[in-house]
Amino acid sequence: MKKSKINLVISREDYQKYEKYFYWLKISAVVVFSIFLVTFIVFFVIIKGKNDLNNNLLNRKAALLNELKNKNGDEAKVLYIQQKYSDLNTFLQNDAFSAPYYSLLTSSLKQSTESSTIQSFEIDKSRAVSFTIAFSNFNDLLDFFKFIESQSFLKNFENIVLKNFNVVSDANNKQNYALSFTGKFINLNK
């Protein structure tokens, strides 16, 4: 008779002793395999969730980039408006607020004569002013000379000086008179 199997353990007692080790080895292998399987499944679920979140974020990024590309013209308009707003703020910081001073000068001129006109008017932040007044006839000019020496005109200025006097003839040989003044207005913001 031929033996097809070889018994490596010689005695039965030794085999039963080893059988306990083999049983615990099988149980350990099943437990380790189960732990690895559970760990693999948990990691697979976590990685799958993170991958889905990453794909959603990439899709949202692509949609937002397309939307931004479509709104590029709007962004240019917003930048243009922002630049204009900055220019306006700069202008307001440097503005001399000339309107009240101009109206003060025009109301003073109306007290003297109706035929006088303001040809030029310049004022800076320190209220330093330069203006030119034109007259169409000589009598109005004389009335204005009397008026500029009065307290009702001088009370509007800290100082004022007649800078220039011009006589200009037009095509009809009609003479026009122009007076240029420099000075400093009183502070109206008190």
Secondary structure, DSSP 8 states (H G I E B T S, - for coil): ---SS--SS-SHHHHHHHHHHHHHHHHHHHHHHHHHHHHHHHHHHHHHHHHHHHHHHHHHHHHHHHHHHHTHHHHHHHHHHHHHHHHHHHHHHH---HHHHHHHHHHHHHHH-SS-EEEEEEE-TT-EEEEEEEESSHHHHHHHHHHHTSHHHHTTEEEEEEEEEEEEE-TTS-EEEEEEEEEEE--TT-
